[in-house]
C-alpha cells in the first residue's frame, strides 16, 4: 500500500511540474492504437535500413535471370532452325529450261499451283544487251525471261509433276499467248534452293569482277590517252614559244644591222682613155681634105 501511495504521489508531482504529462494505461483502446502506430513506424524504419541489401539482392537476381533468358532464346532459335532445315530437306526444286514470251511468275504460279503447293519461284531475266533494238510497244514492255526454278513443298510431288507435265501443252486460257506452248520442265535431284542462291551469288560476284576489270582497263586507256594529249599540248606550246623567240631575235638583228661603205679604186682602162690627147676636127679636115 505504501508503494502504491508513493507511485501515485510521484505521478501527481509530475503532473504538477508538467501538465502535459499523461499516464499511459494499457487497458484503454486509445493507448492500444498509439502502440500499434509506434510499432508500424519502427517496422518502416527497419525496412528502410535494410533496403540497400534488398536492392543488391534484386540486382543480382536480375543479372542471373538475364543469361537464363538468353539461353532460352538461343534454344528456341536452334529449334526453329532445325525445324526449318527439316522442312527444307523435304522440298524439291524443278528447272524450266524455257519460259514462253509474256509469261511471268504470277502466271506460272497460277498454272502450277493447280497440281501442287509451291513455295518459291525465280525467273532469270534476259540480258538487255543481247536483245536487238526494236520499236517499243505495249507487249514488249514486259520483261522476257530465259529460264526459271520452282520450289515445291514435297520432293515426290515435284518429281511426279515434272514427269507428268514435261512435253505437254501448257493450256490455260485460250487467249493467252502461251496456251499452245509446251512444258520444258525437269526435276533436279539433290538440289536445294540454297544451292541456287549460292550459284546466283557466285555469278553476280564474277560479273562484278569482270565489270571492275573492264572499268579499270578503260580508266587506264583514258589516263594514257589524256597523258599523251597533255604531252602533245606541252610540245606544241614549247614549239610556239621557240617560234616567237626566233621572230623576236630576227627583228632585233635587222634593226642592229650596220651597212659599211669602202672606197673603190677606178679601173686602169678608164684612166688611159682619159690621158690620150684628143685631135681637133679642123686638123683632120686639113689632112684628109675635107671640103
Helices and strands as residue ranges (DSSP letters): H 2-17, H 29-90, E 92-96, H 105-112, E 118-125, E 145-152, H 155-165, E 185-188, H 193-256, H 268-275, H 281-288
